[in-house]
Amino acid sequence: VRKSKITRDELLLELRNAYERGASIRNLVATTGKSYGSIHSMLRESGTTLRGRGGPNHISRPR
């Protein structure tokens, strides 16, 4: 996600594109500095279909 000043619509599109390419919400939090809730809300606002918990990068760990 770019660091330069961008419009909200551009941010929504960039977040959606990154998420659909496999980035997790937590990755997007780290790159934007925004809260988890903000990212989640913006993804929903942009029409993104959210993955279930764990996403495609989920690794099962023995307990």
C-alpha positions as CSV (number, residue, x, y, z in Angstrom):
1,V,0.0,0.0,0.0
2,R,1.4,3.4,-1.0
3,K,2.5,5.8,1.7
4,S,1.6,9.0,-0.3
5,K,-1.6,11.0,0.3
6,I,-4.4,9.1,-1.5
7,T,-8.1,9.4,-1.5
8,R,-10.3,7.1,0.6
9,D,-11.6,5.5,-2.6
10,E,-8.1,4.8,-3.8
11,L,-7.3,3.3,-0.3
12,L,-10.4,1.1,-0.5
13,L,-9.3,-0.2,-3.9
14,E,-5.7,-0.8,-2.8
15,L,-6.8,-2.6,0.3
16,R,-9.3,-4.7,-1.6
17,N,-6.6,-5.6,-4.3
18,A,-4.0,-6.5,-1.7
19,Y,-6.5,-8.6,0.3
20,E,-7.7,-10.4,-2.8
21,R,-4.0,-11.2,-3.7
22,G,-3.7,-12.9,-0.3
23,A,-2.7,-10.2,2.2
24,S,-4.3,-10.8,5.6
25,I,-6.1,-8.0,7.5
26,R,-3.2,-8.1,10.0
27,N,-0.7,-7.5,7.1
28,L,-2.8,-4.5,6.0
29,V,-2.9,-3.2,9.6
30,A,0.9,-3.4,9.7
31,T,1.4,-1.7,6.3
32,T,-1.1,1.1,6.8
33,G,-0.9,1.8,10.5
34,K,-4.7,1.7,10.7
35,S,-6.6,-0.5,13.2
36,Y,-7.9,-4.0,12.5
37,G,-11.5,-2.8,12.8
38,S,-10.8,0.1,10.4
39,I,-9.3,-2.3,7.8
40,H,-12.2,-4.8,8.2
41,S,-14.8,-2.0,7.8
42,M,-13.1,-0.6,4.7
43,L,-12.8,-4.0,3.1
44,R,-16.5,-4.6,3.7
45,E,-17.3,-1.1,2.4
46,S,-15.3,-1.8,-0.8
47,G,-17.4,-5.0,-1.4
48,T,-14.6,-7.4,-0.7
49,T,-15.7,-11.0,0.1
50,L,-13.9,-11.7,3.3
51,R,-12.1,-15.1,3.9
52,G,-12.9,-17.2,6.9
53,R,-10.5,-17.2,9.8
54,G,-7.0,-18.3,8.8
55,G,-7.2,-17.5,5.1
56,P,-5.2,-19.3,2.5
57,N,-2.0,-18.9,4.6
58,H,-3.4,-20.7,7.6
59,I,-1.0,-23.4,9.0
60,S,-2.4,-25.9,11.4
61,R,-0.2,-26.2,14.4
62,P,-0.2,-29.1,16.9
63,R,-1.6,-28.1,20.3
